[in-house]
Amino acid sequence: MAAMKPRTGDGPMEVTKEGRGIVMRVPVDGGGRLVVEMNAEEAEALLRELQGVAG
């Protein structure tokens, strides 16, 4: 079972490298955060998809 971490509020969007993975924390409407862990290949695919719709 994963360790429970205390909620620290919404805060800004964050992306950090934790061990061998990349963790993205995105604030969501209604409070809280969406937390997604991915590897480098998945992060590169996400980047390409976002560039396709944002640019």
C-alpha positions in Angstrom: 0.0 0.0 0.0 1.3 3.4 -0.9 2.2 5.9 1.9 -0.4 8.5 2.6 0.8 12.1 2.2 -0.9 15.1 3.8 -2.8 17.4 1.5 -0.9 20.7 1.1 -3.5 22.6 -0.9 -3.9 23.2 -4.6 -0.8 25.2 -5.4 0.7 25.7 -8.9 1.2 23.0 -11.5 4.4 21.1 -10.8 6.6 18.6 -12.6 9.4 16.9 -10.8 11.7 14.0 -11.4 11.4 11.4 -8.7 13.7 8.5 -8.9 13.3 7.0 -12.4 9.9 8.6 -13.0 8.5 12.0 -13.8 5.6 13.2 -11.6 3.2 15.9 -12.8 0.8 17.5 -10.3 -2.1 19.6 -11.8 -4.6 21.6 -9.8 -8.2 20.7 -10.6 -11.5 22.5 -10.3 -13.1 21.9 -7.0 -9.8 21.5 -5.1 -7.1 18.9 -5.0 -4.6 17.9 -7.6 -4.4 15.3 -10.3 -1.1 13.4 -9.9 0.3 11.5 -12.9 3.5 9.5 -12.9 5.1 8.7 -16.2 8.4 7.7 -17.7 10.5 9.8 -20.1 9.0 8.3 -23.3 5.5 9.1 -22.0 6.5 12.6 -21.1 7.9 13.2 -24.6 4.7 11.9 -26.2 2.6 14.2 -23.9 4.8 17.1 -25.0 4.2 16.4 -28.7 0.5 16.1 -28.1 0.4 19.4 -26.2 2.5 21.2 -28.8 0.0 20.0 -31.4 -2.9 21.7 -29.8 -1.3 24.7 -28.1 0.9 26.0 -30.9 
